[in-house]
Amino acid sequence: MIAEGRVSPSALARRHWCLVLAAGGSRRLGRRKQLVRLGGEPLVRRAVRAALATRPLGVRVVVGAAADAIAAQLRGLPVEIVRNPRWRTGLASSLRAGLARPPAHGAGTLVLTVDQWAVRVADLRRLVTTSSGGRTLAAAEYAGHAGVPAMLPRATWAQLRRLSGDRGARAILARPGVRRVPIPAAALDLDTPAELRRLRSSSMPRRNAAARRAPG
């Protein structure tokens, strides 16, 4: 989630915040997905760098399972770490934790996860521009539905803070009039060992190319 795109950073006004969800326990995967490396970098750091590339007012990262180890991967980056002690109850608790203290400024929050590893910076920037910097609801469209990453305007934050269980923002993103941005790559996530093998195989060509360029 870090490849650059065609949208110029100068075209993005600083009107939005970013909320990176990185609290899950990765039970099905059997290891911390946040710490899985792609291109030599942990997924959590890649996701945060992609968020920062959208030129937000700020970035909050919600951590829960292995909080200290995951937060340590973000040293040196200008982010706010939010600890979610209720991460075991599901995704809604992370959204509530991230928005427990609403930012004083900003039109909306760009919500993204660490495991949608194929999403590019250009995709996130298109969400920002499509939502007019967070003023309108915009979501990634993939696999036949709208989902995260998504831009959630300030008017939706109160509803997000009332969510419970493992429900995310899907009900909000199903509303009529949501601006959908086709991002097929968002369908690639990391929940199972099979998906981990897919991620690793996708990075092999790049590793091989680097090896060929290295001096012998």
Buried (B, 14 or more C-beta within 10 A) or exposed (E): BBBEEEBEEEEBEEBBBBBBBBBBEBEEBEEBBBBBBBEEEBBBBBBBBBBBBBBBBBBBBBBBBBBEBBBEBBEEEEBBBBBBEEBEBBBBBBBBBBBEEBBEEBBBBBBBBBBBBBBBBBBBBBBBBBBBBBBBBBBBBBEEEBBBBBBBBBEBBEEBBEBEEEEBBBEBBEEEEBBBBEBEBBBBBBBEEEBBEBBEEEBEEEEEEEEEEEEE
